[in-house]
Amino acid sequence: MGARHAVVAGGGIGGLAAAVALNRRGWRVIVCERAPVLTGIGAGIVLAPNALRALDSIGLGAEVWAGEALAGAVGLRTPDGRWLSRAGTGAASSWDGLPARAVHRGFLIDALADALPPGVVQLGVSVTGVEHAGGAVVARTSAGDLRADVVVAADGMRSVLRGQLFPRHPGLRHAGEAGWRAVLPGIGPPARSAAETWGRGERFGIVPLVDGRIYLYATATAATGTKPADHHAELTRRFGTWHDPIPALLDRLDPRNPEPVDVLHHDFHELASPLPRFHSGRVALLGDAAHAMTPNMGQGGCQAIEDAVVLAHALASDADVPAALAAYTESRHRRTTLISRRSRRIGDLARLSHPLAVSARNLAVRATPSSVTSRALDTVLGWQPPSGPASTVVRA
């Protein structure tokens, strides 16, 4: 049997990971990315142990992620600097001896793209629809039709292909929060260890990246479409009196500095209602297109990478493509739904603003043994890539 053809809609983390995984399985792949350049929009991503195992299984092992692992003393703090949870949350940085790595999204995008043969990624090309045609599927693109054995819809949380395949699904729901993201050069006040600080309906996170830069993020309860006129002023108003080193790091976001830092702002959305399945005929959905989730567990990108590896494994044999995609759905649907729901619950806790509710939440977090938190993370961080015959269902 000759090489089979796949069209991947979207050149983000999930789409490129799927392209690499399929290419390693002998598929001929074209990635259609509507943007004129590949870019990991100015933010960081924590590659948790489950994502690192998935990447290693497609040839992107530890040597790619050179640099310091996340410090063991990561955790959760209060605005005055007291630790609510240290060892328990720290379990997220290392599971079974495999340390997490925090990298810039642009670095991850470049690593995935470099693992593909020249010409695979077609920039400035958008996929506008799909149509099944006998034993194949046709991707309608801005550059013409592409006939393939399978189409991978990795076109993001506002997926055009998801809307076409599941027109009755309610779609995205605003999660009640907005967030800021920025990456600072690795100079100035040290970031110390990674940590997230919870206030009253507000959060601030600090994550050192492997290259020495510092990834900052902040969240606040907000109605959809709310956008401050001055992000630095708004962040300083909200977080400027919180514990060190937050005030000093915020000073480095001042747009009047000689080398201004881009600050990104966005609403949080999720697919609160799971899709009925992650496939339709010869089309598979992955990443945000399949299960957009809130960022509260830092698993959105990690789950997209898992999707890519499981999908390529299901398609590795000469099995019927629709049957292989059904196996992919069975492998991924329950796991991603559970993680999405857990992330939503964490967000509900973080958005608490009444003083009594916040005090009760903090007391409960502080009183939870680290062993309990670690066990809760085991099913997320302990995931293993599929092995054995293709199309084997790998459940959470």
ABEGO torsion letter per residue (X at the ends): XBBBBBBBBEABAAAAAAAAAAAAAGBBBBBBBABABBBBBBBBBBBBAAAAAAAAAAGBBAAAABEBBBBAABEBBBAAGBBABAAAAAAAABBGGBBBBBBBAAAAAAAAAAABBBGABBBGBBBAEBBBBEABBBBBBAAEBBBBABBBBAAEAABAAAAAABAABAEBBBAGBBBBBBBBBBBEBBAEBBBBBBBBGBBBBBBBBAAGBBBBBBBBBBBBGBBBABAAAAAAAAAAABBOAAAAAAAAABAABABBBBBBBBBBBBBABBBABABBEABBBBEAAABBBBAAAGAAAAAAAAAAAAAAAAAABABBAAAAAAAAAAAAAAAAAAAAAAAAAAAAAAABABAAAAAAAAAAAAABBAAAAAAAAAAAAABBBBBEBBGBBBBX
